[in-house]
Amino acid sequence: MNKSLGLLFAVTSMVWMTATAISLDYNGWLALLFFVLCILNIGAGFMVKARLRKSRVS
C-alpha cells in the first residue's frame, strides 16, 4: 500500500474514533454507529492492503 492510501485510511479511522469519543456524551446509539464505521474502515484498509500485495506477487 502506498503512503498516501495508508495515510487516508489512518486519518479516516482517527476521524471515526474521534466522532465515537465525542458522541459518547450525547447519544449511545450514535457512538455505536461511529464505532462500527471505524471498525469497518480499519477492516477495509487491511483488505485493500492484502489485495494490493496479492496483485503485486502474481
Helices and strands as residue ranges (DSSP letters): H 3-23, H 28-57
